[in-house]
Amino acid sequence: MNNKARSIDSEAAATLRALRRAAKRAMRVSKVTGTPFWVMKNGRMVNVNPNAKRRRKSGNR
């Protein structure tokens, strides 16, 4: 592998690690504050924080 490819691979790996750290921190904050934590699972948005406070949808009545 040449240096440029190795550089891109290490940069991509570092980016992935940073994204995982950010996701873990966001989940911790979500649990502490009782807010939903949405992720994509099987093509659907799912709240993975079971302790999230339920809020009514606001809408026109």
C-alpha positions in Angstrom: 0.0 0.0 0.0 1.3 3.5 -0.8 1.5 6.3 1.8 -1.5 8.1 0.4 -3.8 5.1 0.8 -2.4 4.3 4.2 -3.0 7.9 5.2 -6.6 7.8 4.0 -7.2 4.5 5.8 -5.8 5.8 9.1 -7.9 9.0 8.8 -11.1 7.0 8.1 -10.4 4.8 11.1 -9.8 7.8 13.3 -13.0 9.3 12.0 -15.0 6.2 12.8 -13.6 6.1 16.4 -14.5 9.7 16.9 -18.1 9.1 15.7 -18.4 6.2 18.0 -17.2 8.3 21.0 -19.7 11.0 20.0 -22.6 8.5 19.8 -21.7 7.1 23.3 -21.6 10.5 24.8 -24.9 11.5 23.1 -26.5 8.4 24.5 -25.3 9.2 28.0 -26.6 12.7 27.8 -29.9 11.4 26.5 -30.3 9.1 29.5 -29.4 11.8 32.0 -31.8 14.4 30.5 -34.6 11.9 29.6 -34.7 12.8 26.0 -35.2 10.5 23.0 -32.1 9.0 21.3 -33.0 8.2 17.7 -31.1 5.8 15.5 -31.8 4.1 12.2 -32.6 0.4 12.4 -33.8 -1.6 9.5 -34.7 1.6 7.6 -36.8 3.0 10.4 -36.1 5.7 13.0 -36.2 4.1 16.5 -35.9 5.7 19.9 -33.4 3.5 21.8 -33.7 5.4 25.1 -36.4 3.5 27.1 -36.4 6.2 29.8 -37.2 9.1 27.4 -40.1 11.2 28.5 -43.1 10.9 26.2 -44.3 14.1 24.6 -47.5 14.7 22.8 -47.1 15.7 19.2 -48.0 19.3 18.7 -50.4 20.0 15.9 -53.3 22.0 14.8 -56.5 21.1 16.7 
